[in-house]
Amino acid sequence: MINLKKKRNAGEEWLVTIKDVEYYIPDVQEIVVGEIPITVLNNRQYCVILDPVDPHTKKNALGSRLLRVGECSFFLQPGEKLEAGL
């Protein structure tokens, strides 16, 4: 297994991106829940993220909303959703 240099607890979901490793092969005990497309915003777009991940606790801030204004690109973390459902 590739060491992602992050502590992972049993039962947690996490996102693996190209910033972490070039390729990733799940271990026998791991289940791939799904693939997340990258969200890209141009300079005239914005989005609202529901239940964003708190950068300090690394847990979802349930009931919170986070405004993201373009120009940017990002992946939704496990548990996050776009307000418009896109």
Phi and psi in radians as a Rosetta constraint file:
Dihedral C 1 N 2 CA 2 C 2 CIRCULARHARMONIC -1.400 0.35
Dihedral N 2 CA 2 C 2 N 3 CIRCULARHARMONIC 2.310 0.35
Dihedral C 2 N 3 CA 3 C 3 CIRCULARHARMONIC -1.410 0.35
Dihedral N 3 CA 3 C 3 N 4 CIRCULARHARMONIC 1.993 0.35
Dihedral C 3 N 4 CA 4 C 4 CIRCULARHARMONIC -1.545 0.35
Dihedral N 4 CA 4 C 4 N 5 CIRCULARHARMONIC 0.090 0.35
Dihedral C 4 N 5 CA 5 C 5 CIRCULARHARMONIC 1.049 0.35
Dihedral N 5 CA 5 C 5 N 6 CIRCULARHARMONIC 0.413 0.35
Dihedral C 5 N 6 CA 6 C 6 CIRCULARHARMONIC -2.282 0.35
Dihedral N 6 CA 6 C 6 N 7 CIRCULARHARMONIC 2.432 0.35
Dihedral C 6 N 7 CA 7 C 7 CIRCULARHARMONIC -1.266 0.35
Dihedral N 7 CA 7 C 7 N 8 CIRCULARHARMONIC 2.240 0.35
Dihedral C 7 N 8 CA 8 C 8 CIRCULARHARMONIC -2.088 0.35
Dihedral N 8 CA 8 C 8 N 9 CIRCULARHARMONIC 2.294 0.35
Dihedral C 8 N 9 CA 9 C 9 CIRCULARHARMONIC -1.715 0.35
Dihedral N 9 CA 9 C 9 N 10 CIRCULARHARMONIC 2.655 0.35
Dihedral C 9 N 10 CA 10 C 10 CIRCULARHARMONIC -1.048 0.35
Dihedral N 10 CA 10 C 10 N 11 CIRCULARHARMONIC 2.334 0.35
Dihedral C 10 N 11 CA 11 C 11 CIRCULARHARMONIC 1.562 0.35
Dihedral N 11 CA 11 C 11 N 12 CIRCULARHARMONIC -0.137 0.35
Dihedral C 11 N 12 CA 12 C 12 CIRCULARHARMONIC -1.380 0.35
Dihedral N 12 CA 12 C 12 N 13 CIRCULARHARMONIC 2.634 0.35
Dihedral C 12 N 13 CA 13 C 13 CIRCULARHARMONIC -1.795 0.35
Dihedral N 13 CA 13 C 13 N 14 CIRCULARHARMONIC 2.527 0.35
Dihedral C 13 N 14 CA 14 C 14 CIRCULARHARMONIC -2.544 0.35
Dihedral N 14 CA 14 C 14 N 15 CIRCULARHARMONIC 2.811 0.35
Dihedral C 14 N 15 CA 15 C 15 CIRCULARHARMONIC -1.822 0.35
Dihedral N 15 CA 15 C 15 N 16 CIRCULARHARMONIC 2.265 0.35
Dihedral C 15 N 16 CA 16 C 16 CIRCULARHARMONIC -1.913 0.35
Dihedral N 16 CA 16 C 16 N 17 CIRCULARHARMONIC 2.121 0.35
Dihedral C 16 N 17 CA 17 C 17 CIRCULARHARMONIC -2.081 0.35
Dihedral N 17 CA 17 C 17 N 18 CIRCULARHARMONIC 3.044 0.35
Dihedral C 17 N 18 CA 18 C 18 CIRCULARHARMONIC -1.127 0.35
Dihedral N 18 CA 18 C 18 N 19 CIRCULARHARMONIC -0.367 0.35
Dihedral C 18 N 19 CA 19 C 19 CIRCULARHARMONIC -1.196 0.35
Dihedral N 19 CA 19 C 19 N 20 CIRCULARHARMONIC -0.479 0.35
Dihedral C 19 N 20 CA 20 C 20 CIRCULARHARMONIC -1.445 0.35
Dihedral N 20 CA 20 C 20 N 21 CIRCULARHARMONIC -0.941 0.35
Dihedral C 20 N 21 CA 21 C 21 CIRCULARHARMONIC -2.572 0.35
Dihedral N 21 CA 21 C 21 N 22 CIRCULARHARMONIC 2.767 0.35
Dihedral C 21 N 22 CA 22 C 22 CIRCULARHARMONIC -1.273 0.35
Dihedral N 22 CA 22 C 22 N 23 CIRCULARHARMONIC -0.672 0.35
Dihedral C 22 N 23 CA 23 C 23 CIRCULARHARMONIC -2.541 0.35
Dihedral N 23 CA 23 C 23 N 24 CIRCULARHARMONIC 2.778 0.35
Dihedral C 23 N 24 CA 24 C 24 CIRCULARHARMONIC -2.487 0.35
Dihedral N 24 CA 24 C 24 N 25 CIRCULARHARMONIC 2.208 0.35
Dihedral C 24 N 25 CA 25 C 25 CIRCULARHARMONIC -1.975 0.35
Dihedral N 25 CA 25 C 25 N 26 CIRCULARHARMONIC 2.025 0.35
Dihedral C 25 N 26 CA 26 C 26 CIRCULARHARMONIC -1.062 0.35
Dihedral N 26 CA 26 C 26 N 27 CIRCULARHARMONIC 2.532 0.35
Dihedral C 26 N 27 CA 27 C 27 CIRCULARHARMONIC -1.280 0.35
Dihedral N 27 CA 27 C 27 N 28 CIRCULARHARMONIC 2.949 0.35
Dihedral C 27 N 28 CA 28 C 28 CIRCULARHARMONIC -1.045 0.35
Dihedral N 28 CA 28 C 28 N 29 CIRCULARHARMONIC -0.658 0.35
Dihedral C 28 N 29 CA 29 C 29 CIRCULARHARMONIC -1.452 0.35
Dihedral N 29 CA 29 C 29 N 30 CIRCULARHARMONIC -0.080 0.35
Dihedral C 29 N 30 CA 30 C 30 CIRCULARHARMONIC -1.687 0.35
Dihedral N 30 CA 30 C 30 N 31 CIRCULARHARMONIC 2.568 0.35
Dihedral C 30 N 31 CA 31 C 31 CIRCULARHARMONIC -2.119 0.35
Dihedral N 31 CA 31 C 31 N 32 CIRCULARHARMONIC 2.264 0.35
Dihedral C 31 N 32 CA 32 C 32 CIRCULARHARMONIC -1.410 0.35
Dihedral N 32 CA 32 C 32 N 33 CIRCULARHARMONIC 2.016 0.35
Dihedral C 32 N 33 CA 33 C 33 CIRCULARHARMONIC -1.373 0.35
Dihedral N 33 CA 33 C 33 N 34 CIRCULARHARMONIC -0.645 0.35
Dihedral C 33 N 34 CA 34 C 34 CIRCULARHARMONIC 3.013 0.35
Dihedral N 34 CA 34 C 34 N 35 CIRCULARHARMONIC 3.027 0.35
Dihedral C 34 N 35 CA 35 C 35 CIRCULARHARMONIC -1.865 0.35
Dihedral N 35 CA 35 C 35 N 36 CIRCULARHARMONIC 2.380 0.35
Dihedral C 35 N 36 CA 36 C 36 CIRCULARHARMONIC -1.875 0.35
Dihedral N 36 CA 36 C 36 N 37 CIRCULARHARMONIC 2.152 0.35
Dihedral C 36 N 37 CA 37 C 37 CIRCULARHARMONIC -1.304 0.35
Dihedral N 37 CA 37 C 37 N 38 CIRCULARHARMONIC 2.680 0.35
Dihedral C 37 N 38 CA 38 C 38 CIRCULARHARMONIC -1.307 0.35
Dihedral N 38 CA 38 C 38 N 39 CIRCULARHARMONIC 2.454 0.35
Dihedral C 38 N 39 CA 39 C 39 CIRCULARHARMONIC -1.726 0.35
Dihedral N 39 CA 39 C 39 N 40 CIRCULARHARMONIC 2.167 0.35
Dihedral C 39 N 40 CA 40 C 40 CIRCULARHARMONIC -2.081 0.35
Dihedral N 40 CA 40 C 40 N 41 CIRCULARHARMONIC 2.227 0.35
Dihedral C 40 N 41 CA 41 C 41 CIRCULARHARMONIC -2.029 0.35
Dihedral N 41 CA 41 C 41 N 42 CIRCULARHARMONIC 2.352 0.35
Dihedral C 41 N 42 CA 42 C 42 CIRCULARHARMONIC -1.543 0.35
Dihedral N 42 CA 42 C 42 N 43 CIRCULARHARMONIC -3.083 0.35
Dihedral C 42 N 43 CA 43 C 43 CIRCULARHARMONIC -1.237 0.35
Dihedral N 43 CA 43 C 43 N 44 CIRCULARHARMONIC -0.100 0.35
Dihedral C 43 N 44 CA 44 C 44 CIRCULARHARMONIC -1.951 0.35
Dihedral N 44 CA 44 C 44 N 45 CIRCULARHARMONIC 0.166 0.35
Dihedral C 44 N 45 CA 45 C 45 CIRCULARHARMONIC -2.034 0.35
Dihedral N 45 CA 45 C 45 N 46 CIRCULARHARMONIC 2.771 0.35
Dihedral C 45 N 46 CA 46 C 46 CIRCULARHARMONIC -2.591 0.35
Dihedral N 46 CA 46 C 46 N 47 CIRCULARHARMONIC 2.905 0.35
Dihedral C 46 N 47 CA 47 C 47 CIRCULARHARMONIC -2.616 0.35
Dihedral N 47 CA 47 C 47 N 48 CIRCULARHARMONIC 2.784 0.35
Dihedral C 47 N 48 CA 48 C 48 CIRCULARHARMONIC -2.021 0.35
Dihedral N 48 CA 48 C 48 N 49 CIRCULARHARMONIC 2.187 0.35
Dihedral C 48 N 49 CA 49 C 49 CIRCULARHARMONIC -1.730 0.35
Dihedral N 49 CA 49 C 49 N 50 CIRCULARHARMONIC 2.205 0.35
Dihedral C 49 N 50 CA 50 C 50 CIRCULARHARMONIC -1.580 0.35
Dihedral N 50 CA 50 C 50 N 51 CIRCULARHARMONIC 2.466 0.35
Dihedral C 50 N 51 CA 51 C 51 CIRCULARHARMONIC 0.950 0.35
Dihedral N 51 CA 51 C 51 N 52 CIRCULARHARMONIC 0.946 0.35
Dihedral C 51 N 52 CA 52 C 52 CIRCULARHARMONIC -1.180 0.35
Dihedral N 52 CA 52 C 52 N 53 CIRCULARHARMONIC 2.708 0.35
Dihedral C 52 N 53 CA 53 C 53 CIRCULARHARMONIC -1.353 0.35
Dihedral N 53 CA 53 C 53 N 54 CIRCULARHARMONIC 2.219 0.35
Dihedral C 53 N 54 CA 54 C 54 CIRCULARHARMONIC -1.302 0.35
Dihedral N 54 CA 54 C 54 N 55 CIRCULARHARMONIC 2.164 0.35
Dihedral C 54 N 55 CA 55 C 55 CIRCULARHARMONIC -1.142 0.35
Dihedral N 55 CA 55 C 55 N 56 CIRCULARHARMONIC -0.381 0.35
Dihedral C 55 N 56 CA 56 C 56 CIRCULARHARMONIC -1.455 0.35
Dihedral N 56 CA 56 C 56 N 57 CIRCULARHARMONIC -0.791 0.35
Dihedral C 56 N 57 CA 57 C 57 CIRCULARHARMONIC -1.625 0.35
Dihedral N 57 CA 57 C 57 N 58 CIRCULARHARMONIC -0.282 0.35
Dihedral C 57 N 58 CA 58 C 58 CIRCULARHARMONIC 1.102 0.35
Dihedral N 58 CA 58 C 58 N 59 CIRCULARHARMONIC 0.381 0.35
Dihedral C 58 N 59 CA 59 C 59 CIRCULARHARMONIC -2.041 0.35
Dihedral N 59 CA 59 C 59 N 60 CIRCULARHARMONIC 2.752 0.35
Dihedral C 59 N 60 CA 60 C 60 CIRCULARHARMONIC -1.235 0.35
Dihedral N 60 CA 60 C 60 N 61 CIRCULARHARMONIC 2.321 0.35
Dihedral C 60 N 61 CA 61 C 61 CIRCULARHARMONIC -1.540 0.35
Dihedral N 61 CA 61 C 61 N 62 CIRCULARHARMONIC 1.499 0.35
Dihedral C 61 N 62 CA 62 C 62 CIRCULARHARMONIC -1.065 0.35
Dihedral N 62 CA 62 C 62 N 63 CIRCULARHARMONIC 2.355 0.35
Dihedral C 62 N 63 CA 63 C 63 CIRCULARHARMONIC 1.509 0.35
Dihedral N 63 CA 63 C 63 N 64 CIRCULARHARMONIC -0.106 0.35
Dihedral C 63 N 64 CA 64 C 64 CIRCULARHARMONIC -1.578 0.35
Dihedral N 64 CA 64 C 64 N 65 CIRCULARHARMONIC 2.853 0.35
Dihedral C 64 N 65 CA 65 C 65 CIRCULARHARMONIC -2.322 0.35
Dihedral N 65 CA 65 C 65 N 66 CIRCULARHARMONIC 2.548 0.35
Dihedral C 65 N 66 CA 66 C 66 CIRCULARHARMONIC -2.276 0.35
Dihedral N 66 CA 66 C 66 N 67 CIRCULARHARMONIC 2.219 0.35
Dihedral C 66 N 67 CA 67 C 67 CIRCULARHARMONIC -1.580 0.35
Dihedral N 67 CA 67 C 67 N 68 CIRCULARHARMONIC 2.193 0.35
Dihedral C 67 N 68 CA 68 C 68 CIRCULARHARMONIC -1.991 0.35
Dihedral N 68 CA 68 C 68 N 69 CIRCULARHARMONIC 2.200 0.35
Dihedral C 68 N 69 CA 69 C 69 CIRCULARHARMONIC -1.954 0.35
Dihedral N 69 CA 69 C 69 N 70 CIRCULARHARMONIC 2.357 0.35
Dihedral C 69 N 70 CA 70 C 70 CIRCULARHARMONIC -1.206 0.35
Dihedral N 70 CA 70 C 70 N 71 CIRCULARHARMONIC 2.863 0.35
Dihedral C 70 N 71 CA 71 C 71 CIRCULARHARMONIC -1.618 0.35
Dihedral N 71 CA 71 C 71 N 72 CIRCULARHARMONIC 1.992 0.35
Dihedral C 71 N 72 CA 72 C 72 CIRCULARHARMONIC -2.828 0.35
Dihedral N 72 CA 72 C 72 N 73 CIRCULARHARMONIC 2.920 0.35
Dihedral C 72 N 73 CA 73 C 73 CIRCULARHARMONIC -2.454 0.35
Dihedral N 73 CA 73 C 73 N 74 CIRCULARHARMONIC 2.485 0.35
Dihedral C 73 N 74 CA 74 C 74 CIRCULARHARMONIC -2.806 0.35
Dihedral N 74 CA 74 C 74 N 75 CIRCULARHARMONIC 2.839 0.35
Dihedral C 74 N 75 CA 75 C 75 CIRCULARHARMONIC -1.814 0.35
Dihedral N 75 CA 75 C 75 N 76 CIRCULARHARMONIC 2.457 0.35
Dihedral C 75 N 76 CA 76 C 76 CIRCULARHARMONIC -1.248 0.35
Dihedral N 76 CA 76 C 76 N 77 CIRCULARHARMONIC 2.341 0.35
Dihedral C 76 N 77 CA 77 C 77 CIRCULARHARMONIC -1.398 0.35
Dihedral N 77 CA 77 C 77 N 78 CIRCULARHARMONIC 2.821 0.35
Dihedral C 77 N 78 CA 78 C 78 CIRCULARHARMONIC -0.957 0.35
Dihedral N 78 CA 78 C 78 N 79 CIRCULARHARMONIC 2.266 0.35
Dihedral C 78 N 79 CA 79 C 79 CIRCULARHARMONIC 1.658 0.35
Dihedral N 79 CA 79 C 79 N 80 CIRCULARHARMONIC -0.259 0.35
Dihedral C 79 N 80 CA 80 C 80 CIRCULARHARMONIC -1.511 0.35
Dihedral N 80 CA 80 C 80 N 81 CIRCULARHARMONIC 2.623 0.35
Dihedral C 80 N 81 CA 81 C 81 CIRCULARHARMONIC -2.462 0.35
Dihedral N 81 CA 81 C 81 N 82 CIRCULARHARMONIC 2.689 0.35
Dihedral C 81 N 82 CA 82 C 82 CIRCULARHARMONIC -1.451 0.35
Dihedral N 82 CA 82 C 82 N 83 CIRCULARHARMONIC 2.484 0.35
Dihedral C 82 N 83 CA 83 C 83 CIRCULARHARMONIC -1.063 0.35
Dihedral N 83 CA 83 C 83 N 84 CIRCULARHARMONIC -0.673 0.35
Dihedral C 83 N 84 CA 84 C 84 CIRCULARHARMONIC -1.358 0.35
Dihedral N 84 CA 84 C 84 N 85 CIRCULARHARMONIC -0.104 0.35
Dihedral C 84 N 85 CA 85 C 85 CIRCULARHARMONIC 1.374 0.35
Dihedral N 85 CA 85 C 85 N 86 CIRCULARHARMONIC 0.267 0.35
